[in-house]
Amino acid sequence: MVASATPELEQGPGDTISAIASQRDPSLEITIRAVSPSWVEIVRNDGEEVMTKLMRGGDTYLVTGDEKLYLSTGNAGGLEFVFSDGTVTGVGEVGEIVRDLPLVLEKLKARL
């Protein structure tokens, strides 16, 4: 028997498939948007890797600003933060290396 890699969905009345959605709070969300190529790593407080990839212009990644996440990048000028209120701010200068920047909504907004 091979284990399934995808979670099973519950079947509700009338054989319809139902799913439980997790609640989101858009006011806590931060979108990391690439404006040019930039290597990006996001890790949890305990060092667990959440995402590592080369983001290209137009790529986005959504995080919640109340989690204990940290951003490292090899080209801070290639990234910007987009907040739920529409505010956009750059992460840093072109070619700037940023390590372990806390992705905390209040702290990032205070940089504006």
C-alpha positions as CSV (number, residue, x, y, z in Angstrom):
1,M,0.0,0.0,0.0
2,V,1.3,3.4,-1.0
3,A,0.6,6.4,1.3
4,S,-1.1,9.4,-0.3
5,A,0.9,12.6,-0.3
6,T,-2.2,14.7,-0.4
7,P,-4.7,15.0,2.5
8,E,-8.0,13.3,2.1
9,L,-11.1,15.5,1.9
10,E,-14.2,14.7,3.9
11,Q,-17.3,13.9,2.0
12,G,-20.4,15.7,3.2
13,P,-24.1,15.0,2.6
14,G,-25.0,14.1,-0.9
15,D,-21.4,13.0,-1.7
16,T,-20.2,16.6,-2.1
17,I,-16.7,17.3,-1.0
18,S,-16.2,19.8,1.8
19,A,-13.1,21.5,3.0
20,I,-12.3,23.5,6.1
21,A,-10.7,26.8,5.4
22,S,-8.2,28.4,7.7
23,Q,-9.0,31.9,8.8
24,R,-6.8,34.6,7.4
25,D,-6.3,38.1,8.7
26,P,-5.2,40.2,5.7
27,S,-4.1,43.1,8.0
28,L,-1.3,40.9,9.2
29,E,-0.1,39.8,5.8
30,I,3.1,40.9,4.1
31,T,3.7,40.2,0.4
32,I,7.4,39.9,-0.6
33,R,7.5,40.9,-4.2
34,A,10.6,40.6,-6.5
35,V,11.3,43.5,-8.8
36,S,14.5,41.9,-10.1
37,P,16.2,38.5,-9.5
38,S,17.1,37.9,-5.9
39,W,18.0,34.8,-3.9
40,V,15.6,34.6,-0.9
41,E,15.6,32.4,2.2
42,I,12.9,32.5,4.8
43,V,13.4,30.5,8.1
44,R,11.4,30.1,11.3
45,N,12.7,31.1,14.7
46,D,13.9,27.6,15.3
47,G,16.0,27.6,12.1
48,E,13.6,25.5,10.1
49,E,13.7,26.5,6.4
50,V,10.3,27.7,5.1
51,M,11.4,28.7,1.6
52,T,14.6,29.1,-0.4
53,K,14.6,30.1,-4.0
54,L,15.7,32.6,-6.6
55,M,12.8,35.0,-7.0
56,R,12.5,36.7,-10.4
57,G,10.8,40.0,-11.2
58,G,7.0,39.6,-10.6
59,D,7.3,36.6,-8.2
60,T,5.5,37.1,-4.9
61,Y,5.5,35.2,-1.6
62,L,3.0,35.8,1.2
63,V,3.8,35.7,4.9
64,T,1.9,36.5,8.0
65,G,3.6,39.3,10.0
66,D,2.8,37.6,13.4
67,E,4.8,34.5,12.8
68,K,8.5,34.3,13.9
69,L,10.0,34.3,10.4
70,Y,13.3,35.8,9.2
71,L,14.3,36.9,5.7
72,S,17.8,36.6,4.2
73,T,18.6,37.8,0.6
74,G,21.5,38.3,-1.7
75,N,19.9,41.3,-3.4
76,A,17.8,43.4,-1.1
77,G,17.2,46.0,-3.9
78,G,15.5,43.3,-5.9
79,L,12.7,42.9,-3.3
80,E,10.0,45.0,-1.8
81,F,7.4,44.6,0.9
82,V,3.7,45.2,0.1
83,F,1.4,45.7,3.0
84,S,-2.3,45.1,3.2
85,D,-3.0,48.9,3.2
86,G,-1.2,49.2,-0.2
87,T,2.0,50.6,1.3
88,V,5.1,49.5,-0.6
89,T,8.7,49.7,0.7
90,G,12.0,48.4,-0.6
91,V,13.9,45.9,1.4
92,G,17.3,47.5,0.8
93,E,19.8,48.6,-1.9
94,V,20.7,46.8,-5.1
95,G,23.3,44.1,-4.3
96,E,22.9,44.6,-0.5
97,I,23.0,41.3,1.5
98,V,20.4,41.1,4.3
99,R,20.6,38.4,6.8
100,D,17.9,37.3,9.3
101,L,15.6,40.3,8.9
102,P,12.6,39.7,11.3
103,L,9.4,39.7,9.3
104,V,7.4,41.4,12.0
105,L,4.7,43.7,10.6
106,E,5.1,46.6,13.1
107,K,8.9,46.6,12.8
108,L,8.8,46.6,9.0
109,K,6.2,49.4,8.9
110,A,8.3,51.4,11.3
111,R,11.1,51.4,8.8
112,L,9.0,53.6,6.4
